[in-house]
Amino acid sequence: MAPRADRRAPSRGVEWEFERLVIPRDFSRSFVTRLLVDRAEHGGWELDRVRVSPDGTRRVVLRRKIIRFRPPVGLQPRV
């Protein structure tokens, strides 16, 4: 498996971080399910896309929101 994280341009005020996984056909379906559930529960990822190639390789794209802290208007530092 080779994870890779990307970022896409913001759309409608939401910014997403993406991680691409390539999972070989050697892994069972139940193992892949446990792997993805673990990433969702502990890493905050959600499933964006799954592609299964003819040779059985799974290409999975996970995404999660990038949360940026913006201080309230009255608490912004003065320049």
N, C-alpha and C positions, 0 to 999 in steps of 0.2 A: 504494500500500500504506500502510495506517495501523496501525502497531503500537500496542498498548496493554497495559500490564502490570497485573495484578491479583494479589491474594492471597486465598486462601481460609482459613477457619478450620482449625486443626490437627485432623487425624483420626488417631487411633491413634499419636500421637507424631510424625507426619511433617507438616511444613509445606511447602507447594508455592507457588511463584510461577508465575503464568500470564501468557502474552502472547498477545493476540489479533491476528491478521493478516487483513486483507481484501485479497484478491488479485484484481484485475480479470481478466476473460476474455481480455484482450489478450495476456497472458503465456502462453507455450507450456508444455506439460506438463513438458518437459525443463528449462526454466528454473526452474519452481517446484520441481522435484525438487532441482536444484542449490542453490537458495536454502535449502530446508529441511535438506538435508544439511550445508551450511555452518554453519547455526545450531546444528545438533546437535553437530557436531565441535568448533566453536570457542567456542560459548556454553554448552554443557552442556544444551541444551534437548532434550526428547523430544516426540514427537507425541502429543497427547492426543485431538484430534478434528478431523475435516475434514468440512465440509458444502459441497456444491456446489448452488447455487441454480439455479432454472430458466433464469435469464439467463446462467449460466456463471460467475458470481462464486464464488470459493472463500473460505470462511470457515474459517480454520485456528486452532486453539488449541494452543499449545505449553506445556509445563510443565517446571519443574526444581525440584529439592529446595532448600530453604533450609537451609543447614548452619550451625548455631549452635555456637560453641565454649563448652563448659562445662569449667571447670578441675576437675581431680580433687579429691576431698573434702579431702585433706590440704593442698592448695595454695590454698584459697579465702581471700580476705582477711578479716581479723577486723575486726569493727565495734566 
